[in-house]
Each structure stands twice: as C-alpha cells, then as structure tokens.
Amino acid sequence: MPVLTRRGLLQGSGTVLAAGLARPAFAQGAVPAKPDRIVVNASGGAMANFLRRAYFADFEREHGIRVIDTSPVDFGKLRAMVNSGNPEWTVTEIGGQDADRAREMNLVEPIDTAIVDLSKYPAIGKQSHIFVGSAYSTVLGFRSDVFKDGSHPKGWADFWDVARFPGARSLRNHPVDNLEFALLADGVPMDQLYPLDIDRAFRKLDQIRPHIAVWWSTGAQPAQMLVDKEVVLATGWNGRFFELAKKNAPVGSEFQGGSLKSSAWGIPRGTRNAYWGQKFLQTMTNPRLQAIYATELSYAGLHPDTVNYVAEELRPLLPTAPVNLARQFWLDVAWWTENGARAQERWNRWMLQRG
C-alpha cells in the first residue's frame, strides 16, 4: 500500500528546495561512467510489475542500463547500508514517516534539480532530499445505486448526517484520517485542521459511533463491504474504489475533504551510481509515464500534465486531477509523528470504553 508523507514533512524547515542548495559534484558537469545496472528498491509484489511497465522499461530503453528491482521497503536496512559506506540500492522507496527521518539523519542524497526537473511541480513536490513519486487519498466511498444521480454525501458533515443520508457506515479502526474527518464534519476549515483538536474530534466521533457497522482494518475491506452492500457509505483508499469503478461496480468516490498522502523516494547517501539514480528519478517525472502508473493504480504523480495522458473517463477518479486536488488536504505527517502515539492511545481507550 502506498505510504505517507505530508506538508510538515515536505514543507518543513530544510525540506523544500531552496536557492543555493548544495548539489552533488556531477552537477558541475562531469558525467560518470554508465554502469550495466542500477538497483531500485520498492514495495515488491504487483507494484514491481506496475513500476516496470511505467518507469523501469523506459529508463532501460533511454539509457541502456538494466533496472534490477528488490524489495521490501526497509528503513533499518537503508540506515545500515549508508552507515556501512556501500549502499547496494541506487534508489529506494521510503515508507511513511521515515522520509523525514531519512533526511534528518542524512541518509539520502540531495535531489539535483539540474537533472530532476521539478519546475512544474506544486510546492509540496519540491523537496530538497525526497522525491514525491505519487499521491493517493482516503476518500468517501458510496453505493451509487443507493445514492443516485449525485445524491450521495458531498463531504464529512454529510457523512455524519444520518437523517439525510441513512444507512450502515464503515470507518477505519485507526485515529489517522478519522480525527481529521471528524473535525471537518464539525465545521473546521481544511486549511485550519492542524494542530488537531483531539478532544473536539472525539466528541464528534461520539456522534457517529452508533452508526458504524464495521471498523475496517485492511484496505480491501471497505471496497468489499460496499460491493456486498454490507454498508452503503465507507472511508477507503481511492485506489480500491478506482478498481471497482473500472469494473463498473455500483460504487462511487467523493473527494471532498479527502486526506492526501504521497509516496517517497530517495537516493541512499554514498551509493556509487547516484548520478544514474538522479536520472531514474527524472524518468519518474515524465507525465506520460506517470499516466501509465495512474491508469493501473490511480496513484498519479504530481506533474500537472499527467492527467492529460489519462483516459478522459478515468480522470475524475484521480486524486491529483486538478478539480479533486483542490478539494482535499494533505495529511500532516509532522503532526502525526509528534502526536501519533498519544492519539493512538486515546483511540484505543475510546474503542474499549465504547464497546
């Protein structure tokens, strides 16, 4: 599953690309010798196939360098490799909040913007040491045969409104996203969510609790429950609902108030083919290739032109489509890094107390 990064991570002190950022020596002109291969570490499984179709094959054709893929994503192994002085990975995906840690611990090379063109990227995609590969959202899913012709809930206040929008609901058994959704339902503007008012969020969650039929714990659950009509409304990852939409299942997605997260990639500090790692990240900025990845998974890259290469009927299902992007917020990973344990403890107590 995709992984978390966010405004606090992407826009915090020292993370956004700045004028005068030190660049690797090869940025000054010398191009290193071409290796026969580079190693790209990622999540593995079906994701490896999507990455190969979208990016690996194109990089190999353009540069004549084989891409060897490995898995899984492992922060401890990244740290050990860098500390050993001989990282075997050229590029690696970095999971969740570890992207911020990787930068702070000097485990990744700076992004060389002379090679990796981020000029058209939104501010959130212009990091100093981390490349934002794609974005996904937690959104509101609904049965389109129950809520017909656009009559579905248009946000979290509607989701909480069981009188106007009756039926069984499902939320994730986790404080992430649910605290934000509760506050949005209670009238907090998206741009004023953080720092989260935990007490206020739980008071609002008290109101919806009796109407939650299932607290889901795996990504497949909400989509399947909607298909089975076990519930008529559920939160879920947009990619799961995207797959159902492509199969013409009676399930729709509402992006208003969606919680955006992004994948993170980096070049391990000291890797011997860092230049070609930068070239690989440049390949990942290609909107035509990002569209291939988006069409497979709906997890689109941040290049604004990507949507133009996606089939027109799929564009409304992408979290980064301009109309959807403007209606969502980026999860604040920095806030969750600092407060996540406290929020989780409160959540656990709340679940037990409420039965």
C-alpha angles and dihedrals in degrees: 000000000000119000138234132260130145158169095298089048097040100037102029125114111306096003104093118078110260135191112271095024110165112252132201117272093254089064086074092069115279114114113209121231115279113255122215091239146006127206120231116190119202144142096295128207118075089346090069090059092050091048091050093051093044104038118353096063093048093048090050092050094047100044105022090234121128118234113220111197124209135174164247117040105245123173093189091055091048091053093046092049094051093045090051089057095232113080113188093202120082093191129005138188111236120213128235119303090358090088091073091045091050091056094044092049092048093241097137136056120245115262108256105222090191084072105021105059108211095156094117095041122109116253092262090062096052103088126159098227107006127070115214105221103181144336135233135179143216102228143168114273123196144177105258092201090057096043101039132188097009096313093127124114111286097205145342097296086059092046088056091048101091093170096060094033108033125185144082117306138196132209130179118266092239137083095233109101093000093078090049093046092049091052092048088050088052092055104264110147115242093241091054100049097107131107087038118231096225096186092052092047093054092048088056092045088055088065097054097037097091091055098053107103096182134017102211124216105178129056094239095056104076093047092049093046090053091049090050091045089234084134132013097206129037143154115239147144111290092230091064092053090043091061091052092049091053087054091050093243114162093255126114137185130226114201098188106120093004119164111237124207131171141211118246130214132183144174110241111242111257097016108153096230098047092136091058089045087059089049090052091052088050088055088054091057092063106114092208090058093041087057091057090054092044092051091053098045109005088237098126128192121243099251104119093222094058094090090060090066095050121091109268095239091056098048096085088056095059118098090215096052103121094243091052098039092059092054098054140067130227113243109245103236091179090060092047092047090057099037106023098101092051092047092048092050090051090048093051092051091047093052092050095045092050095047 
